[in-house]
Amino acid sequence: MCLAIPALVTELHDGAMASVSVGGIAKQISVALLDAVAVGDYVLLHVGYALHRVSEEEARRTLAMMAEAGLLQAEVAEMAQTTGLAGGAS
């Protein structure tokens, strides 16, 4: 489906890369499009790129709406497939 989804930044790496977590799935993404990002920030993630920083409140609200609409599970499953973690991860 490829929606932008809020993700929590869990680690920063060299080369404008970061690790993020969404629904128990960890993924390495590019943060090159953002001026600044820190561990603990929430970003809108789309096809492997952080597009925008969002507040924790906005991230939680968006994730709740996506879950209610039945979209969150599909996005997390798609993310798991692209990270080689089909079936979920812990």
Phi, psi and omega in degrees: 000322173064051172273158169285132186230138178293136180222145180269126177284121183252340181199144176254144181232165175297161175073031179057041178243156178211157170261139178231165179229134175219120176056035179084359178258129177259142182212144174266131185227169174268136174245019184297338182277354182254146178291317182209142177212146182227158174302133182099346176287153169255138179232155171274120185257130177217123180041046174087005180236136171280122184264330188196144172276143177227158178289159177300319179299314180296319179298312181297318179297316180294316178298321179295318179294320179295320179296316180298324180277357180080015182266332186296314182300319180294319180294318179294320178297319178296319178298319180298321180293321182283347176256004180077022182243037182308135182096358176105174180206165177243000000 
